[in-house]
Amino acid sequence: MLTNYTTDIYPFRKTKFEQERYVFLLGGINDIFASRNATDIYNDLKSMWLNSRNDGFTVVSFTVSPALGLTAPQEAERVALNGLILSDRTLYDYMVRPEIMFPDPNDTLFWNVDGVHLNSNGAQYLGYAVYDNIFKDKNKLKVESNQALSSGNGTDLITNSKIIAPSFSGSATLTGTPTAPTASQGTNTTQIATTAFVTANKDRLIGYTVATLPTGTQGDTAFVTDALAPTYLAVIVGGGAVVTPVFYNGANWVAH
């Protein structure tokens, strides 16, 4: 990471007094996956912050978000690294905390399926948050607690509650043809069901063993994989090897 400064950042340094140059230093997760320790990564970041400031950049620093696939020791280093990054906010000009903005790498609203990189929606959301709160109106900063984005002197630019509630929460109306990830067949959660999911599952029965059949609502149907000598409309009994559809009659699951 540190070796990239000369090629990726230095050529864009401030060369005229009236110029504004910002550098966004979002890094460290690859080093953690490579099992580098938090102190070494932090020292690299400090060098990049110092070099950037000396070359006329305004420094926007980032903490490291959670990621899928980290071992327990690697996760401990990530947490330790964030603690070090936040320990001296005079070393940079702004702090952005993605670990507050995007705390769950399983959330495909913001994350790619790898759970390591933000998807286009997450990147756009992060970009808008940074733009709105650093560039859009510098004269209207306010102090809040539990900040997710702050200046080096502790002035908060965006609050936890503002970030966690996306703009389309509540009863917002989506227009056009919005898309969402399609869940695998048989998924039974509160996530959004796409038309593709509904089409694939509309005539599909969910399979259970007799012991795992849920409490039903009259009219529910399913199938079991271990029925013992099922008789039509008789209460279903497990312990066998017969696969058969079942029907909830309001009191019991019966063979159907």
ABEGO torsion letter per residue (X at the ends): XAAAAAAAAAAABBABAABBBBBBBBBGAAAAAAGBBAAAAAAAAAAAAAAAAAAGBBBBBBBBBBBBGBBAAAAAAAAAAAAAAAABAAABABBBBAAAABABAABAAABBAAGABBBAAAAAAAAAAAAAAAAABAABBBBBBGBABBBAAGBBABBAAAAABBAABEABBBBEBBBBBBBBBGBBBABBBBAAAAAAAAABBBBBBAAABBBBBBGBBBBBAABBGBBBGBBBBBGBABBBBBBBAGABBBBX
